[in-house]
Every structure is written in C-alpha cells, then in structure tokens.
Amino acid sequence: MPLIAANGTQLFYDLAGPEGAPVVAFINSLGTTIEMWDAQAQALAGRYRVLRYDARGHARSPVMDAPATIETLADDLAGLLDALGIARAHVIGLSIGGMTAQAFAATRPDRVHGLVLMATSAYVPQGWAERAALVRDKGMGAIVDAVMARWFTPAFEHTPLAMALRERFLQIDPRGYAVCCGVISAMDLRPSNAEIRAPTLIIAGADDPSTPPAMSEDIRSRIPDAELVVLPRAAHILAIERADRVNQHLAGFLDAL
C-alpha cells in the first residue's frame, strides 16, 4: 500500500480486486483511516476494484498544514484517480468523505458512475473553528470521548471494532485534523448539488447526532432522483456499526447500475 503523488500532496492508498472490474472509490470520515472501510472492501472486492485512501494529513498521508477547501479534497481524489489511470468510478463517502464526493460529482459528472453518500451533509458551519483550535492546543485526546459518543450508539461504543477506531483516531495528527475542520467550516454544497447527475444513494443513521437524517433529506431534495435510506440503530460511522445493512444496500445499488 504505497504513497502516490496527487494534487500537490502525497496520498496513501490501497487498490484491490480484479483487474478490469468497475472501480469503487471510498472516501473516509474525518479522523479515520482506510481501515474504516474493511467490511465494505471485503464484501465488494470479489467483483469490484476497490480503492481506499487516507485523506491528506490523516494517518499515512503526510500533513500539509495549510488551508484547504472542499474543492481541494475533490481535487485530491481527481489527482489520485489520474495517477492510477482510472477514468471513471463509483464514488462512496462518509461524513467529510461524503462532502468530498458531493463536490467531486458536481464538478466532474463524467467521472462518476454511481454516487453513495453516507452520514453526511451539504452544510455544517458551526463549531469547527473551535474544534480545530482545541486539537491544535490539546491534541486528539481532548475530544476523543465526545467524538466516540457521536460516532456510535451506546450499545456499540465499547465493542472491539469501536475501540480499534478510537485508537486510530488518537493517532491522527492534530494538524491534519484541524485543516479538515476548516474545510467543513467553509463549505456550502447546497447550490452545486443540483448539478449532480450520477445515480445517487444516500444512507443516514437514524441515531446520528452529527449528521442527522434531516441533513440527508436536504441533500436528497437537491439531487435529481436521489434515493434515501435511513438505518435504525445506527449513529455516525454506520459503515462499521451497521456494516451488514450498509453492504446490502451498497451491493444492491452498485450491481443495478
């Protein structure tokens, strides 16, 4: 799993699955690594070519402590696909990954075969500057308990899968995390969502306090013919907490395209 040059930075990526199969590109949530998609990669890799990568400044992708925008992150994905010789892909993102996917699909419609947006929003400006300042000053441990309580329902928060994600969160460089907080703070994708033309599936968690279902409904109302599914007993990182249901919906959506 090497580093590759993309959009003026270096991205750590993993590409697995049959040569020549349709590509599915996964984009992570804020504060996570490619391992958050393990269950989806395992479920799809037999018939799709699965691409995962650590976002700029996260985990094994080097930190660039400079302001970025959601367009920067969409350009990162475009640069990664270019570097790998991939013209078109299904694009799947969760949280800031879903925000990146929205920006990418709106500006590069010819490169998106199918679009899946999970636990995300088009606009969430409040509180991000304060969070960025806190992690820069105090480190990731200052917010980990609050973040985990929003990522998972109480019944799931202390399972081995959730605790493994907690440990990876604590290892994220606060500077890279803070840069991405700034991305979310400045972002407003509501006007451009009307430009998305790819078949779109939106998956929300019924118990998600970070991006509640109303935010997904707002996205659905702006993207032509988008479909919305709300999963019960699921908080923010539903690709892990409800991997079985997520994988069922993913497979049904992708296989029909």
C-alpha positions, 0 to 999 in steps of 0.5 A: 500500500504505497504513497502516490503523488496527487494534487500537490500532496502525497496520498496513501492508498490501497487498490484491490480486486480484479483487474478490469472490474468497475472501480469503487472509490471510498472516501473516509470520515474525518479522523479515520483511516482506510481501515474504516472501510474493511467490511465494505472492501471485503464484501465488494472486492470479489467483483469490484476494484476497490480503492481506499485512501487516507485523506491528506494529513490523516494517518499515512498521508503526510500533513500539509498544514495549510488551508484547504477547501472542499474543492481541494479534497475533490481535487485530491481524489481527481489527482489520485484517480489520474495517477492510477489511470482510472477514468471513471468510478463509483464514488462512496463517502462518509461524513467529510468523505461524503462532502468530498464526493458531493463536490467531486460529482458536481464538478466532474459528472463524467467521472462518476458512475454511481454516487453513495453518500453516507452520514453526511451533509451539504452544510455544517458551519458551526463549531469547527473553528473551535474544534480545530483550535482545541486539537491544535492546543490539546491534541486528539485526546481532548475530544476523543470521548465526545467524538466516540459518543457521536460516532456510535450508539451506546450499545456499540461504543465499547465493542472491539471494532469501536475501540480499534477506531478510537485508537486510530483516531488518537493517532491522527495528527492534530494538524491534519485534523484541524485543516479538515475542520476548516474545510467543513467550516467553509463549505456550502454544497447546497447550490452545486448539488443540483448539478449532480447527475450520477445515480445517487444513494444516500444512507443516514443513521437514524441515531446520528447526532452529527449528521442527522437524517434531516441533513440527508433529506436536504441533500436528497431534495437537491439531487435529481432522483436521489434515493434515501435510506435511513438505518435504525440503530445506527449513529455516525460511522454506520459503515462499521456499526451497521456494516451488514445493512450498509453492504446490502444496500451498497451491493444492491445499488452498485450491481443495478447500475 
